[in-house]
Amino acid sequence: MQDGEDITKTAPPEQGRSLVWRLVRSAAMWVVPALLFTALSLILFYRASAYKNFNDPLESTIQALVANIETSPGGTGIMLADEPIDPRYQLALSGRYWLIGELQDNDTLSPALSSLSLYGATLSLPPRDAEKIRQQSGDVIRTFSVGPDREPLSLVAQMAIYNDQHLVIVVAADRRPAAQAIGRFSLIALGLLTVLALGLTIAIYMQVRLGLSPLFALRDRVVDVREGRARAVEGRYPKEIKPLADELNSLIGHNRDVVEYARNHVSNLAHGLKTPLAVLVNETEGKKTKFADLVARQTKIMSKQVDHHLHRARAAARGQAIGVKTPVDTTLNSLVRTLGRIYRDKDLDFQVEIQDGLMFRGEKRDLEEMAGNLLDNACKWTKAKIHIRAEIASDHKIRITIDDDGPGMAPDQYENVLKRGTRLDETTPGTGFGPSIATDLAKAYKGSLKLERSPLGGLRTILFVPKVMAYNMYIRFIFVLFAVLALLSCQKSSENTADVAARVEKQVSPALVEVEPVEVEINAGDLKGSYLNAGKDTPIILIVPGSGPTDRDGNSRLGIQANTYKFLAEQLYGNNISSVRVDKRGMFGSAAAGDANAVTVDIYADDYRFWIEIIKQKTGENCVYLLGHSEGGLMVSAAAIGRDDVCGLILVSALGRSFGDTLRAQLKANPANAPVLAQAFAAIAKLEAGENVDTTKLHPGLVGLFYPDVQDYLISVMSVDPAKLAGEAKQRTLIIQGKNDIQVHVKDAELIYAETGGTLVLLDEVNHVLKIAPADRAGNIATYSQADIPVAEGVIKAVTEFVNQ
């Protein structure tokens, strides 16, 4: 049982939900869907309009091509009288293409004429659209395809008959600009309408709060009356609330009258019964007859019963009284002084601890009676020591604890002692009603009484009684406190963000060394890289790039121009550390090494093992440090397994979770992906199971993520646990992770650390491209395209200390 719990009372009724939030929620239930519907309608309208404007020129180009088809000189083929005037059709791999050819039985196009922009490549139709072309000759077919540079295309095709030849005219354009425009519009529309929804919700909330403020004021005035700070509900209220305030005042007055009537009635009853009982007692005094003894005993019992029930009746009436309060400290100290004089022959040692400001919500005489009976009982049985402590037990209760060093009692006697008139020792003076009277009074005030074994060796009595709560002052204090803390927090956050932004702004390319480092091209077969030689017998690091089309400098066709690996190499060079940073097979300088899509974890690991051998051969060093950034951390972990010529692993912003889990988290983090998450997660699950995904059934926005050509690579990557792979390498390991990295989390670094037991370095304000950056997403991503900001000094320091150990 909880302290102060009354097991006899019934459970309180369930508290209703807030009226304010009920009204706000009901308003929000139509405001939010209406705004969401508006946003989706605008986005769909804009999307349809954007794609129409995007496709119309393609259809016009088809008509122009059809109109300009002529028979070539000699009649052996076809030619165009005039080509489309758009210069993009002349620029190689520009994203604008046209092709005229015949549709073969295997659904492929045999080109007769094509734009220069195709650069020797061709365009392909999805099989189902090829069938439509045959069945709907002359109709314009719109579909999607993949371009010669792996770009997503919007494609328009039409079959035309020329000199008995069934020619298919295809015009295509890179649809990424249109998709980006739609994405930007969607974000702007959703953002503006979200702000509008929040603004309307706040306005509704403020309106409801303002409208209900008289009710809140009335509640506070009622609490003031309940806690004894006022005798009536005061204030000016609207005409709808004023009748309620008047009725409450009438109820309070009636309650006060009932309590006063009960007191008078109890007093009259006491006088009416006490006098006859006193007469009977006087008549039996001095008489030794059997009848006189019987009358005397029964009269005393009747007197005790009357006293008990009168106490109980008065307590019940006063326990419901409104606006009465009693200071605990003065009441208990007065009782201690009185009992000290009564039991002065015992020379009692009272120790009193009373928390400041405790106020009992009830009559002083009742607190005196409850505490007095319990203290009197302790004084009777104690040897010398009595400890009294009063403190707050909960939001509504005061706990008064009384300990003595007397003989105490057995636990099975606690319940009996609280029964009316029970006395465990008839030789000690008393009526046996003290504990029961205290119990009845406590229950009248919704409190309780408990008995326990005292640490002093005797009995401990614990009395729970209601306390006066400074409701308004407490709420206002908490509100003001939180407001001040929130203001300080926001100010501090703003200052920190501004400070980080200022630091980012001030960063410039560092003066690494007095002489500009000279890069040397280094080859491992068709694999290419850049070698920065800091001198003989210096540590050498192989820097392996992260995922996607990322080159040896840390830049990407996807918009990343951070020069991360270039700065990393040059700043390490300034600390007398050599490095080789490389292009991945099939990309950039290593384009001749093979197909960039036909790769697996094992193929990449073999490439970097080959690089280790080449570096050892050209530098004469016995071992090489492997530094992998992002996805590169997975590859260097695989390459280092079972090798004695790896000095150590340096995993920077490396994945610790599986690639599938990371991909799910990154997709889920962007709210714009919500409509395609189910399809994306299903595709990831199939790849994790080693199965390929049919992209023709996917949303067009997901096709680029799950290209058929890269699915074997995805299956390979998803089949390994990066953290466990790093542990299997059994190498000295340094794990570096920026706390402002919005792509890879600290959790990943901690997972790798748990498996490797290496050195974990967490860097404040450092992001995924290893720059000092603010935590907010926009400011963080802005550093991805700032090619003049160096790598954070904390990264350089951690790597330098690791390789020089």
LINSUL-V721637 format. One record per residue. SS is DSSP state (h for helix, s for strand, l for the rest). OMEGA is omega in whole degrees, 0 to 359 (* if undefined). D_FIRST is the distance of its C-alpha to the first C-alpha in Angstrom with 2 decimals. Layout:
SS OMEGA D_FIRST
SS OMEGA D_FIRST
This chain:
l 179 0.00
l 175 3.81
l 176 6.60
l 182 8.34
l 178 6.50
l 185 8.68
l 181 8.05
l 184 11.83
l 179 13.11
l 180 14.63
l 180 14.19
l 178 16.70
l 181 19.94
l 181 20.63
l 180 22.40
l 179 26.05
l 184 27.88
l 177 29.97
h 179 33.26
h 183 35.04
h 176 34.14
h 179 34.90
h 179 38.36
h 181 38.96
h 180 37.96
h 177 40.24
h 181 43.08
h 183 42.47
h 174 42.53
h 180 46.24
h 185 47.20
h 177 46.09
h 180 47.66
h 179 50.80
h 178 51.20
h 177 50.45
h 178 53.07
h 180 55.48
h 181 54.96
h 179 55.50
h 179 58.53
h 181 60.05
h 181 59.47
h 178 60.99
h 180 63.90
h 181 64.54
h 180 64.25
h 180 66.78
h 182 69.07
h 181 68.83
h 176 69.65
h 178 72.43
h 180 73.96
h 185 73.50
h 183 75.11
h 177 77.93
h 179 80.01
h 179 79.61
h 177 81.05
h 178 83.81
h 178 84.61
h 181 84.91
h 179 87.37
h 179 89.34
h 179 89.52
h 183 90.71
h 186 93.35
l 178 94.68
s 177 95.04
s 176 98.70
s 181 100.73
l 178 101.51
l 182 105.16
l 176 106.76
l 184 104.38
l 184 102.31
l 180 98.92
s 176 97.20
s 178 96.75
s 176 95.35
l 177 97.68
l 176 95.08
l 177 91.68
l 187 88.62
l 181 88.98
l 184 85.38
h 181 85.87
h 177 82.57
h 180 84.27
l 185 86.57
l 185 83.95
l 176 82.64
l 182 79.05
l 184 78.57
l 176 76.21
s 186 78.93
s 167 80.90
s 182 83.35
s 174 84.95
s 180 87.59
s 181 87.98
s 181 88.12
s 182 85.19
l 180 85.63
l 180 84.62
l 176 81.71
l 177 80.34
l 180 81.41
s 174 83.58
s 188 87.02
s 172 87.72
s 176 91.14
s 177 90.43
s 179 87.39
l 177 86.46
h 183 86.98
h 178 83.29
h 173 82.46
l 178 84.17
l 179 85.32
l 180 82.03
l 176 81.56
l 181 79.14
l 177 77.48
l 172 76.33
l 184 73.27
h 183 74.60
h 178 73.34
h 175 75.05
h 178 78.26
h 177 78.32
h 180 77.85
h 181 80.83
h 186 83.02
h 185 81.96
l 182 81.96
l 180 85.11
l 179 85.67
l 177 82.06
l 180 80.09
s 177 77.09
s 181 74.20
s 180 71.90
s 178 70.25
s 180 71.45
s 185 71.38
l 182 74.13
l 177 76.24
l 179 73.97
l 180 70.85
l 177 70.15
s 184 68.75
s 162 71.59
s 191 72.05
s 177 75.06
s 184 77.55
s 178 80.15
s 177 83.06
s 177 85.78
s 180 89.37
s 181 92.65
s 181 95.54
l 180 98.82
l 175 97.12
s 176 94.48
s 184 90.82
s 175 89.43
s 178 85.75
s 183 85.17
s 174 81.82
s 185 80.60
s 178 77.30
s 176 75.39
s 185 72.38
l 180 69.59
h 178 67.27
h 179 68.57
h 180 67.84
h 179 64.39
h 178 63.64
h 178 64.85
h 179 62.65
h 179 59.69
h 179 60.33
h 181 60.69
h 180 57.48
h 180 55.52
h 181 57.09
h 180 56.52
h 179 52.90
h 181 52.31
h 181 53.94
h 174 52.23
h 177 48.83
h 179 49.50
h 179 50.62
h 179 47.47
h 179 45.27
h 179 47.44
h 180 47.26
h 178 43.48
h 179 43.16
h 178 45.73
h 180 43.87
h 180 40.60
h 179 42.40
h 179 44.12
h 178 40.93
h 179 39.26
h 181 42.40
h 182 42.59
h 182 38.99
h 176 39.14
h 177 39.77
h 178 36.51
h 178 34.66
h 178 36.51
h 177 35.59
h 180 31.88
h 180 32.21
h 177 34.11
h 177 31.46
h 177 28.81
h 179 31.32
h 182 31.55
h 183 27.81
l 173 27.38
l 180 30.44
l 177 32.92
l 181 35.20
l 179 36.03
l 177 37.14
l 184 37.17
l 177 40.20
l 179 42.31
l 185 44.86
l 176 43.76
l 185 45.75
h 178 47.05
h 184 44.50
h 185 41.55
h 178 43.18
h 178 42.67
h 178 38.91
h 179 38.93
h 180 41.05
h 178 38.78
h 177 35.74
h 177 37.76
h 180 38.72
h 179 35.12
h 178 34.15
h 179 37.16
h 178 36.38
h 179 32.83
h 179 34.34
h 180 36.92
h 180 34.39
h 180 32.41
h 178 35.71
h 180 36.86
h 178 33.70
h 180 34.25
h 180 37.87
h 179 37.14
h 180 34.67
h 179 37.28
h 179 40.01
h 179 38.06
h 179 37.34
h 182 41.03
h 182 42.08
h 185 40.17
h 184 40.44
h 178 44.24
h 180 44.86
h 178 42.36
h 178 44.14
h 179 47.45
h 179 46.27
h 181 45.01
h 182 48.36
h 183 50.31
h 182 48.69
l 177 48.97
l 180 51.66
l 186 52.16
l 181 51.69
l 179 51.91
h 181 49.39
h 180 48.97
h 178 48.36
h 180 45.56
h 180 43.90
h 181 44.17
h 181 42.83
h 181 39.73
h 178 38.99
h 178 39.71
h 178 37.18
h 179 34.50
h 180 35.51
h 178 35.37
h 180 31.85
h 178 30.75
h 179 32.56
h 183 31.01
h 185 27.48
h 175 28.06
h 176 30.05
h 183 27.30
h 180 24.88
h 179 27.52
h 180 28.33
h 180 24.73
h 180 24.28
h 184 27.54
h 181 26.88
h 178 23.33
l 182 25.02
l 182 27.80
l 172 28.76
l 180 30.06
l 179 28.96
l 184 27.65
s 176 27.62
s 184 27.86
h 187 25.24
h 181 27.57
h 181 30.49
h 182 28.44
h 179 26.71
h 177 29.98
h 179 31.89
h 180 29.62
h 179 30.01
h 181 33.79
h 182 34.01
h 176 32.02
h 178 33.97
h 181 37.14
h 183 35.95
l 183 34.94
h 179 37.71
h 178 38.97
h 182 35.87
l 186 36.53
l 177 32.80
s 179 31.75
s 171 29.41
s 187 27.93
s 175 26.60
s 183 25.07
s 179 24.58
l 183 24.28
l 171 27.33
l 180 27.41
l 178 24.21
s 176 24.88
s 179 22.89
l 180 23.42
l 183 24.70
l 178 27.36
h 183 28.25
h 180 28.74
h 176 25.16
h 177 23.75
h 182 26.37
h 180 25.39
h 182 21.65
h 181 22.21
h 179 25.48
h 182 24.12
h 178 21.49
h 178 24.19
h 178 26.71
h 178 24.65
h 180 24.24
h 180 28.01
h 189 28.91
h 184 27.21
l 173 27.55
l 181 30.52
l 190 31.20
s 173 28.38
s 178 25.76
s 180 23.88
s 179 22.52
s 177 20.86
s 184 20.13
s 177 19.06
s 180 17.72
l 181 13.96
l 181 14.32
l 187 17.11
l 189 16.72
s 169 15.18
s 176 16.66
s 176 14.92
s 184 17.24
s 180 16.86
s 179 19.40
s 173 20.35
s 181 23.27
l 179 25.34
l 183 25.87
l 181 25.50
l 179 21.80
l 180 20.56
l 181 19.21
h 181 15.47
h 178 16.49
h 185 17.97
h 184 14.99
h 182 14.43
h 185 18.23
h 181 18.90
l 177 17.11
l 185 19.50
l 173 22.61
l 181 25.46
l 177 24.02
l 180 25.74
l 181 25.44
l 183 28.76
l 183 31.51
l 181 33.75
l 182 31.81
l 178 32.75
l 182 30.34
l 185 29.36
l 181 25.80
l 185 24.82
h 180 23.53
h 182 19.77
h 176 19.82
h 178 21.84
h 179 19.46
h 181 16.54
h 179 18.84
h 179 20.05
h 179 16.71
h 178 15.82
h 179 19.35
l 180 18.61
l 177 15.39
l 181 13.49
s 178 11.52
s 179 12.13
s 176 10.40
s 179 12.68
s 174 13.01
s 182 16.12
l 173 18.22
l 178 20.14
l 178 23.16
l 181 22.89
l 184 21.97
s 172 18.98
s 174 16.58
s 182 15.46
s 181 13.32
s 176 14.33
s 180 13.25
s 183 16.28
s 178 17.87
s 175 20.32
l 180 23.66
l 175 23.98
l 192 27.42
h 186 27.16
h 181 30.79
h 182 31.46
h 181 28.43
h 181 29.37
h 180 32.99
h 181 32.31
h 180 30.36
h 181 33.11
h 180 35.87
h 181 34.25
h 178 33.93
h 180 37.42
h 179 38.88
h 179 37.18
h 180 38.39
h 179 41.84
h 180 42.02
h 179 40.77
h 180 43.37
h 180 46.03
h 179 45.26
h 179 45.21
h 180 48.46
h 180 49.99
h 180 49.00
h 179 50.43
h 180 53.54
h 179 53.89
h 180 53.70
h 179 56.11
h 180 58.46
h 178 58.35
h 183 59.16
h 185 61.97
h 183 63.50
l 176 63.56
l 178 67.07
l 187 68.64
l 172 68.52
l 190 71.61
l 180 70.87
l 181 74.00
l 180 77.34
l 181 79.08
l 180 77.87
l 182 76.61
l 178 78.93
s 177 77.44
s 176 79.23
s 180 78.99
s 185 77.89
s 167 78.09
s 190 76.53
l 178 78.90
l 177 78.24
s 185 74.97
s 178 75.49
s 179 73.79
s 184 74.31
s 173 74.65
s 184 74.09
l 180 75.54
l 178 74.25
l 182 76.63
l 177 77.29
l 174 74.46
l 177 71.76
l 180 68.57
s 185 68.94
s 171 66.27
s 183 66.62
s 184 64.83
s 185 63.76
l 180 63.02
l 189 60.08
l 175 59.99
l 181 62.47
l 182 65.99
s 183 65.36
l 185 68.40
l 180 68.86
l 181 68.41
l 179 65.01
s 186 66.36
s 175 66.07
l 182 67.89
l 175 64.55
l 179 64.83
l 177 63.59
s 187 66.07
l 182 64.07
l 187 66.43
h 185 63.35
h 177 65.04
h 177 68.26
h 181 66.53
h 180 64.46
h 184 67.65
h 179 69.56
h 175 66.78
h 176 66.39
h 178 70.18
l 176 69.96
l 177 67.78
l 176 70.42
l 178 68.67
s 181 70.77
s 170 69.53
s 176 70.58
s 196 69.00
s 169 69.95
l 179 70.32
l 182 68.70
l 178 71.04
l 184 72.57
l 172 71.82
h 182 73.83
h 182 75.97
h 183 74.82
h 183 75.71
h 185 78.34
h 179 75.87
l 180 74.76
l 182 72.76
l 180 69.77
l 183 67.83
l 183 68.79
l 175 66.46
l 177 63.45
h 181 61.29
h 180 63.71
h 178 66.76
h 180 65.36
h 178 64.34
h 178 67.92
h 185 69.30
h 171 67.37
h 177 68.32
h 178 71.90
h 179 71.38
h 180 70.20
h 181 73.46
h 181 75.59
h 178 73.94
h 182 74.42
h 186 78.01
h 183 78.90
h 182 77.10
l 179 77.46
l 181 73.75
l 182 71.97
l 184 68.68
s 171 67.26
s 178 63.91
s 178 62.49
s 179 60.76
s 179 59.22
s 177 57.92
l 179 55.49
h 178 56.66
h 177 59.21
h 177 56.44
h 184 56.06
h 181 59.83
h 176 60.30
h 178 57.43
h 182 59.30
h 186 62.61
h 184 61.34
l 175 60.21
l 183 62.38
l 177 64.60
l 184 65.60
l 172 67.42
s 181 64.31
s 181 63.48
s 179 60.03
s 175 58.07
s 184 57.22
s 186 54.85
s 182 54.71
l 186 52.40
l 179 52.38
l 174 50.39
l 176 47.48
l 178 46.23
l 182 48.49
h 178 51.16
h 179 49.77
h 179 46.29
h 180 48.01
h 178 50.25
h 182 47.37
h 181 45.54
h 177 48.75
h 182 49.55
h 183 46.08
h 181 46.17
l 182 49.06
h 182 48.05
h 181 51.69
h 187 51.29
h 183 48.70
h 185 51.30
h 184 52.52
h 183 49.35
h 178 49.01
h 182 52.66
h 181 52.38
h 177 49.30
h 178 51.01
h 179 54.11
h 180 52.20
h 179 50.54
h 179 54.02
h 178 55.42
h 178 52.56
l 179 53.49
l 182 57.08
l 177 58.48
l 184 60.67
l 176 59.84
l 185 62.28
h 179 62.59
h 180 64.64
h 182 61.47
l 171 59.55
l 182 59.27
h 181 62.24
h 181 59.95
h 184 58.59
h 181 62.00
l 181 62.62
l 185 59.36
l 177 60.12
l 178 63.92
h 184 65.25
h 183 67.14
h 186 64.04
h 177 61.79
h 178 62.86
h 179 61.86
h 178 58.47
h 180 57.90
h 183 58.85
h 183 56.54
h 182 53.55
l 183 53.97
l 174 52.97
l 186 49.81
h 182 51.04
h 180 48.50
h 178 49.19
h 178 52.92
h 177 52.83
h 180 51.12
h 180 53.83
h 178 56.50
l 179 55.46
l 167 57.06
l 188 56.20
s 171 54.29
s 180 53.73
s 180 51.30
s 180 51.81
s 175 49.64
s 181 49.78
l 178 46.57
l 177 48.40
l 182 49.64
l 179 49.04
l 179 50.33
l 188 48.76
l 176 45.30
h 179 43.93
h 178 41.88
h 180 45.24
h 180 46.26
h 177 43.01
h 178 43.52
h 179 47.05
h 180 45.93
h 182 43.41
h 187 46.31
h 186 49.07
l 182 47.47
l 180 50.12
s 181 50.17
s 179 48.03
s 177 49.24
s 187 47.37
s 177 49.53
l 170 48.44
l 181 50.42
s 183 52.36
l 188 52.75
l 178 54.02
l 170 57.69
l 177 56.84
l 169 57.60
s 186 55.73
l 176 54.25
l 182 51.68
l 182 48.46
l 190 49.38
h 184 51.02
h 180 54.30
h 180 55.01
h 183 54.03
h 180 56.34
h 181 59.13
h 180 59.61
h 182 60.43
h 180 63.82
l 188 64.62
l 181 67.06
l 179 67.64
l 183 64.11
l 173 63.80
l 181 61.04
l 185 58.23
h 179 59.11
h 178 55.78
h 181 56.88
h 181 60.24
h 182 58.77
h 181 56.30
h 182 59.10
h 180 61.57
h 182 59.29
h 184 58.45
h 180 62.08
l 179 63.27
l * 60.83
